[in-house]
Structures are given as structure tokens and as C-alpha cells.
Amino acid sequence: TFLAGDLWFDTFAGPWVITAAPDVADNPTGSVVAGAFLSYALFAVGWVLFALASLRARVFPRLISLAIMVGGAVGFLALLPPFGIPLGFALIALGTWMIRASAPRTIHAPVAA
């Protein structure tokens, strides 16, 4: 979500900032740099934590969870090509696995004696 917000900012607000305050665009400091770094860091940390949780809960195949973890860590630089590719391929693998996986088993409550 933070990365999507950053992409939105770069697309729509970025051109306005360049025309309204060119000094900010030429010499980014303070909250602009902190906000950008925070967006990238939280994006990467979020995917790594998601992968760790899936790995620990064993809800996805181990290899896919590890691929998401690596893609998330590399995703810190996701706005620069080709760093978004590993996460993209990991999520394609996850989607393919989810489509092909059999329906979940129904768990029945124990019968009272």
C-alpha cells in the first residue's frame, strides 16, 4: 500500500511539485526523503513478514514462501527495474499454485459423547 501511494505521488503530485517548488525536486531533504525511504522499507518488510508468516503456518509451499521472502527483500528497490521481477514471479507462482490446489478439506467438530 505504501509503495502504491508512492507510485501515485510520483505520477500525479510529482509534476506539480516540480513546477511549484523546483528546489524540493532538485534537493530533496527532510520529510520527502524520509517518506520515500519509509515507503520502500515498509513495502519490503511487509512482504518479508508475510512470507515468514506463511512459511511458519505452512499455508503455502515452502519454495513459494521463500521466493516471496526473497522478492520482498529485493522489493526494497522495486521501483527500479529489474528489482520488481522476483516478487512478481513469486506471486505468479503463488497464484498458479492456488488455482491448481484442491479444495480445502472440511473440518468437522468432534462429536460429543
N, C-alpha and C positions, 0 to 999 in steps of 0.2 A: 504494500500500500504506500509506503514511504517512497519507494522508487517510482511508482506510478505518479505520485504527487510531484516528484522532481521532474519527471518527463513532461507533465502538464505545465509546470512552471517554465521549463526551458522552451516549450513550444509557444505558449501564449503570453506569459509575463516577461520572458527574457527579452524579446524585441522591444517591448515598452521600456524596460529598464535601460536598455542600451540608448534609446533616444532621450529618455527623461533624465537619466543620470549616468552619462558615459564614464565618469570616474569610477563608479561602482563596478562596471563591467570590465574596465581596464585593470583595476587594482582591487580585486575582491578581498575584503577583510572582515573580521569580526563575525557577526551572526550569519552572513552569507556563506562563509567558508565552513562555519560550524554546522549550519543547516545542511549543506551539501554532504559533508562528511558523515553526519548523523544519519542521513537518508541511506547512504551506501552501506554504512556499518550495520544499521538495523535490518536492512534487506538481507545481508549476508548472515547475520546472527539468527534471524528468524528462520531462514531455510535450514541452517545447520541444526538448530534446536528441533525443528520439525522432523528432520531426518533422524536425529538421535532418539526422539520420542517414538517414531515409527519402528526404528531398529529395536529399541528396548521392548516395545509392546508386541513386536513380531507380527504386525498387521500387513506389511508388505514384504516381498522377498528381500533378503539381506543385501544382495547385489544392487538392487534398485535403491534401497535406503542409503547405501554407501555412495552411490552415484549422485543422489540428491545432496548428500552432505558435501561432496567434493564440488559439485556445481554451485551450491550455495556459498561455499568459501571463496571460490573463484568469482562468484557473482558480485563480490565487492566492486569489481571493475566492470560490471555488466553493461554499462552504457558505452563502453569502448569495445569495438569489435576485436577479436572474436570471443571475448570473455563470457558472453551470454549463452554461447552454444552448448557448453557442458550441461548447464541446468536445463536448457531446452530439450536436449536429448534425454536426460534423465526423466523429465516429466512426460515426454512422449512414451518412453518405456513404461512408466507407471500407468499412463492411460491405456496403453495396449494391454498390459497385464490385467488391469481392472475390467476391461471389456471381455477379455478371454477367460477370466476366472469364473469358476462355477458359482452358482447362487449360494449365499451364506446358509449354513445349517441352522435349523430351528432348535433352540434350546428349550426343553420342556422343564417346567418346575417339578421338583420332586413330589411324589405322591405322599400325602400324609398317611400315617399308619393308623 
